Amino acid sequence: QAGDGFAWKRVDKGTLRLVEDGSPVLAYNYGTVSGEGGPARYDRANYLHPVYGVNGAILTGDFPKDHPHHRGIFWAWPHIRVGGEEYETWVPSSGVTYRHLQWKRREAGGEQAELEARNGWFVDEREIMQERVEMTVHAAAGGRRAIDFEFTWTPTDRPVTLQGRAEPKKSYGGFTFRFNTRVREDDGIAPSKVRVTTPRGVSDGDMVNERLKWADLAAAFPGAEGQSGAAVFISDTHPDYPPTWLTRHYGALCVGWPGVEPRTLEPGASVTCRYRVLTHDGTMSPAELRQAYREYLERE
């Protein structure tokens, strides 16, 4: 009911849905999700979809026809090396699987909702990486909503090397937002109708291996009225700040960390990455985005 604030609702054995005043905000899929009639290699878990704009637009895409392995807001790498073997999670079910292990915190109030999960990366039955995911979802205000993420990764008993796409060097692999553009569907959005904004201004073309503190994508999403979008902000505590990015007008903002150069994490040594996703109605100007980013850093 209106005025009730946030509430977490269990949809099934693998999905938690968050609502604010009865309206959907996002869903966290901690269990395995399969596409309709799709190959099992695209089964995925440990990601957010759908994520809604304040105006009700579904901002995230899942199983898009152009890249069926993309999934909402997700964190994955095309190169993961451990014990002399190479795996990946960019395409799900390719050697390393994400498993939800434990809820550490799940709270909901009038002004914000919080979720903390303990996950593991597994090769067969051997856990190679401990993962802690923390999310804080803030109440919508002025047509915007902030969602803060904190990830902590700790290798268990062997070094784990992460790397973005090495050949060709495209710097994707890490925190990724796949938008609901449906570029290869009848009701999809032409890439020319998608607006990508970075600290350099509105972008005419895609970027590869560019160091950015933030990026924003806006469009008129299918099934919703008017423009809406979302920005991804990088905390100034982020390793290698600011990290490299890949942006795509077909509907993707990819934070590439550690990027095209590999980074080896030692057993027991943790790395923490923090991000904010700012969903918004309409389009935000470069000046508005810069101000919102400054406010994020001040509140960190």
DAMOLIN-V25814 format. One record per pair of residues at least 6 apart in sequence whose C-alpha atoms are under 7 Angstrom apart, sorted by the first residue. I is the first residue (numbers start at 0). J is the second residue. D is the distance in Angstrom with one decimal. If there is no record, write none. Layout:
((I/J/D) (I/J/D))
This chain:
((0/20/5.6) (0/21/5.5) (1/20/4.6) (1/21/6.5) (2/20/5.4) (3/20/5.1) (3/109/6.9) (4/19/5.1) (4/20/4.9) (4/108/5.9) (4/109/4.2) (4/110/6.9) (5/17/6.9) (5/18/5.6) (5/19/4.3) (5/20/6.3) (5/107/5.2) (5/108/5.4) (5/109/6.0) (5/111/6.8) (5/112/6.2) (6/17/5.8) (6/18/5.5) (6/19/6.5) (6/107/5.5) (7/15/6.6) (7/16/5.7) (7/17/4.6) (7/18/6.6) (7/107/6.9) (8/15/5.7) (8/16/5.1) (8/17/6.2) (9/15/4.6) (9/16/6.2) (10/16/6.5) (13/28/5.9) (13/29/5.3) (13/30/3.9) (13/31/6.8) (14/26/6.6) (14/27/5.7) (14/28/4.5) (14/29/6.0) (14/30/6.5) (15/26/5.6) (15/27/5.3) (15/28/6.6) (16/25/5.9) (16/26/4.2) (16/27/6.4) (17/23/6.2) (17/24/5.5) (17/25/5.4) (17/26/6.1) (18/24/5.2) (23/51/6.8) (24/50/6.1) (24/51/5.2) (25/47/6.9) (25/48/6.4) (25/49/5.5) (25/50/4.3) (25/51/6.0) (26/47/5.6) (26/48/5.3) (26/49/5.6) (26/50/6.6) (27/46/6.0) (27/47/4.5) (27/48/6.5) (28/44/5.9) (28/45/5.6) (28/46/5.5) (28/47/5.9) (29/44/5.5) (29/45/4.6) (29/46/6.8) (29/99/5.9) (30/44/5.2) (30/45/6.8) (31/42/6.4) (31/43/5.4) (31/44/4.6) (32/42/5.6) (32/43/5.3) (32/44/6.1) (33/42/4.7) (33/43/6.7) (34/42/6.9) (34/62/6.7) (40/91/6.1) (40/92/5.2) (41/68/5.6) (41/90/6.7) (41/91/5.4) (41/92/6.7) (42/91/6.1) (42/92/6.6) (43/91/5.6) (44/97/6.5) (45/97/6.5) (46/71/6.7) (46/72/5.8) (46/73/4.8) (47/71/5.5) (47/72/5.1) (47/73/6.6) (48/59/6.1) (48/71/5.0) (48/72/6.8) (49/57/6.3) (49/59/5.6) (49/71/6.7) (50/57/6.0) (50/58/5.7) (50/59/5.6) (51/57/4.6) (51/58/5.6) (52/58/6.3) (52/227/7.0) (52/278/5.8) (52/279/6.3) (52/280/6.9) (53/139/6.8) (53/142/5.9) (53/143/6.4) (53/144/7.0) (53/279/6.6) (53/280/6.4) (54/280/6.3) (56/220/6.6) (56/222/7.0) (56/223/5.1) (57/179/6.8) (58/178/5.5) (58/179/5.3) (58/228/6.9) (59/71/4.7) (59/177/5.8) (59/178/4.4) (59/179/4.7) (60/70/6.2) (60/71/5.2) (60/177/5.8) (60/178/5.1) (60/179/4.0) (61/69/6.3) (61/70/4.5) (61/71/5.6) (62/68/6.1) (62/69/6.1) (62/70/6.2) (63/69/6.8) (63/181/6.4) (64/183/6.2) (65/183/6.4) (68/90/5.4) (68/91/6.8) (69/177/6.5) (70/177/6.3) (71/176/6.0) (71/177/5.1) (71/178/6.8) (72/175/5.7) (72/176/4.5) (72/177/6.2) (73/174/6.0) (73/175/5.4) (73/176/6.7) (74/173/4.9) (74/174/4.5) (74/175/5.9) (75/88/5.1) (75/89/4.9) (75/172/5.7) (75/173/5.2) (76/87/5.8) (76/88/5.3) (76/89/4.9) (76/161/6.9) (76/162/6.6) (76/163/6.1) (76/172/4.2) (76/173/5.8) (77/87/4.8) (77/88/6.1) (77/89/4.9) (77/162/6.9) (77/163/5.9) (77/164/5.8) (77/172/6.1) (78/85/6.6) (78/86/6.0) (78/87/5.1) (78/161/5.9) (78/162/5.1) (78/163/6.3) (78/164/7.0) (79/85/5.5) (79/86/5.0) (79/87/5.3) (79/159/6.9) (79/160/5.6) (79/161/4.9) (79/162/6.6) (80/86/6.2) (80/159/5.8) (80/160/5.0) (80/161/6.8) (81/157/6.9) (81/158/6.3) (81/159/5.0) (81/160/6.6) (82/157/6.9) (86/93/6.4) (86/94/5.3) (86/95/6.3) (87/93/5.7) (87/94/6.5) (87/95/6.3) (88/95/6.1) (94/122/6.2) (95/120/6.3) (95/121/5.4) (95/122/5.0) (96/120/5.7) (96/121/5.3) (96/122/6.7) (97/118/6.9) (97/119/5.8) (97/120/4.8) (97/121/6.4) (98/118/5.6) (98/119/5.3) (98/120/6.4) (99/117/6.5) (99/118/4.5) (99/119/6.6) (100/117/5.6) (100/118/5.1) (100/119/6.8) (101/116/5.9) (101/117/5.0) (101/118/6.9) (102/115/6.2) (102/116/4.6) (102/117/6.2) (103/115/5.2) (103/116/5.5) (103/117/6.7) (104/114/5.5) (104/115/4.8) (105/113/5.7) (105/114/4.6) (105/115/6.4) (106/112/5.6) (106/113/5.1) (106/114/6.5) (107/113/6.3) (110/137/6.1) (110/138/5.2) (111/135/6.7) (111/136/5.4) (111/137/4.5) (111/138/5.6) (112/135/5.7) (112/136/5.1) (112/137/6.7) (113/134/5.6) (113/135/4.6) (113/136/6.4) (114/133/5.7) (114/134/5.2) (114/135/6.7) (115/132/5.6) (115/133/4.4) (115/134/6.4) (116/131/5.8) (116/132/5.3) (116/133/6.6) (117/130/5.9) (117/131/4.8) (117/132/6.6) (118/129/6.3) (118/130/4.9) (118/131/6.2) (119/126/6.2) (119/128/5.7) (119/129/4.8) (119/130/5.6) (120/126/5.6) (120/127/5.7) (120/128/5.0) (120/129/6.6) (121/127/5.7) (126/155/7.0) (127/154/5.8) (127/155/5.4) (128/152/6.6) (128/153/5.6) (128/154/4.3) (128/155/5.5) (129/152/5.7) (129/153/5.1) (129/154/6.1) (129/155/6.6) (130/151/5.8) (130/152/4.7) (130/153/6.6) (131/150/5.7) (131/151/5.1) (131/152/6.6) (132/149/6.0) (132/150/4.9) (132/151/6.8) (133/148/5.7) (133/149/5.1) (133/150/6.5) (134/146/6.9) (134/147/5.6) (134/148/4.7) (134/149/6.6) (135/146/5.7) (135/147/5.1) (135/148/6.7) (136/145/6.2) (136/146/4.5) (136/147/6.4) (137/144/6.2) (137/145/5.5) (137/146/6.2) (138/144/6.3) (142/279/5.7) (142/280/5.3) (143/277/6.7) (143/278/5.5) (143/279/4.3) (143/280/6.5) (144/277/5.6) (144/278/5.2) (144/279/6.5) (145/275/6.6) (145/276/5.8) (145/277/4.5) (145/278/6.5) (146/275/5.6) (146/276/5.1) (146/277/6.4) (147/274/5.9) (147/275/4.4) (147/276/6.4) (148/273/5.6) (148/274/5.2) (148/275/6.1) (149/271/6.9) (149/272/5.8) (149/273/4.5) (149/274/6.6) (150/271/5.5) (150/272/5.3) (150/273/6.4) (151/269/6.4) (151/270/5.6) (151/271/4.4) (151/272/6.6) (152/269/5.5) (152/270/5.5) (152/271/6.6) (153/266/6.8) (153/267/5.7) (153/268/5.8) (153/269/4.4) (153/270/6.7) (154/264/6.7) (154/265/6.3) (154/266/4.6) (154/267/5.8) (154/268/6.9) (155/266/5.3) (155/267/6.1) (156/266/5.2) (157/265/6.9) (157/266/5.4) (158/263/6.4) (158/264/5.6) (158/265/4.6) (158/266/5.4) (159/263/5.6) (159/264/5.3) (159/265/6.7) (160/261/6.4) (160/262/5.4) (160/263/4.0) (160/264/6.1) (161/257/6.9) (161/261/5.6) (161/262/5.4) (161/263/6.4) (162/172/6.9) (162/257/6.0) (162/258/6.0) (162/259/5.9) (162/260/6.2) (162/261/4.4) (162/262/6.4) (163/170/5.1) (163/171/5.1) (163/172/4.6) (163/255/6.3) (163/256/6.9) (163/257/6.6) (163/258/4.7) (163/259/4.8) (164/170/5.6) (164/171/5.8) (164/172/6.7) (164/259/6.0) (165/259/5.3) (168/259/6.0) (169/207/5.7) (169/208/6.3) (169/245/6.7) (170/207/6.6) (170/208/5.3) (170/243/6.6) (170/244/6.2) (170/245/6.1) (170/255/4.9) (170/258/4.8) (170/259/5.3) (171/244/6.8) (171/245/6.0) (171/253/5.7) (171/254/6.5) (171/255/4.5) (171/258/6.7) (172/254/6.9) (172/255/5.0) (172/256/6.3) (172/258/7.0) (173/254/5.8) (173/255/5.4) (173/256/5.5) (174/253/6.3) (174/254/5.3) (175/252/5.9) (175/253/4.5) (175/254/6.0) (176/251/5.8) (176/252/5.3) (176/253/6.4) (177/250/6.0) (177/251/4.7) (177/252/6.7) (178/250/4.9) (178/251/6.0) (179/220/6.8) (180/187/5.7) (180/188/5.3) (180/220/6.5) (180/249/6.8) (180/250/5.8) (181/187/4.3) (181/188/6.3) (182/188/5.3) (182/189/6.1) (182/249/6.4) (186/221/6.6) (187/221/6.7) (190/248/5.1) (190/249/4.9) (192/218/6.6) (193/217/6.1) (193/218/5.0) (193/248/5.9) (194/216/5.6) (194/217/5.2) (194/218/6.3) (195/201/5.9) (195/202/5.6) (195/215/5.6) (195/216/4.5) (195/217/6.6) (195/248/6.9) (196/202/5.7) (196/214/5.7) (196/215/5.1) (196/216/6.5) (196/285/6.7) (197/213/6.2) (197/214/4.5) (197/215/6.4) (198/213/6.9) (198/285/6.9) (200/285/5.8) (205/246/5.3) (205/247/5.3) (205/248/6.5) (206/245/5.4) (206/246/5.2) (207/244/6.3) (207/245/4.6) (207/246/6.8) (208/243/5.1) (208/244/5.4) (208/245/6.0) (209/243/4.9) (209/244/5.3) (209/245/7.0) (210/241/5.7) (210/242/5.3) (210/243/4.2) (210/244/6.1) (211/241/5.7) (211/242/6.4) (211/243/6.4) (211/244/6.6) (212/232/6.4) (212/233/5.5) (212/241/5.4) (213/230/7.0) (213/231/5.6) (213/232/4.5) (213/233/6.0) (214/230/5.6) (214/231/5.6) (214/232/6.9) (215/229/5.7) (215/230/3.9) (215/231/6.3) (216/228/5.5) (216/229/5.7) (216/230/6.3) (217/226/6.7) (217/227/5.4) (217/228/4.0) (217/229/6.6) (217/282/6.1) (218/226/5.2) (218/227/5.8) (218/228/6.3) (219/225/5.6) (219/226/4.3) (219/227/6.3) (225/281/6.7) (226/280/6.4) (226/281/4.5) (226/282/6.4) (227/279/5.7) (227/280/4.4) (227/281/4.5) (227/282/6.1) (228/278/5.8) (228/279/5.5) (228/280/6.6) (228/282/6.9) (229/276/6.5) (229/277/5.3) (229/278/4.1) (229/279/5.9) (230/276/5.6) (230/277/5.1) (230/278/6.5) (231/274/6.9) (231/275/5.8) (231/276/4.7) (231/277/6.5) (232/274/5.6) (232/275/5.0) (232/276/6.3) (232/292/6.6) (233/273/6.6) (233/274/5.0) (233/275/6.7) (234/273/5.5) (234/274/5.7) (234/296/6.7) (237/272/5.3) (237/273/6.4) (242/254/7.0) (242/255/6.5) (242/256/6.1) (243/254/6.4) (243/255/5.2) (243/256/6.7) (243/258/6.2) (244/253/5.6) (244/254/4.6) (244/255/5.0) (245/252/6.4) (245/253/5.1) (245/254/6.6) (245/255/6.9) (246/252/4.9) (246/253/6.1))
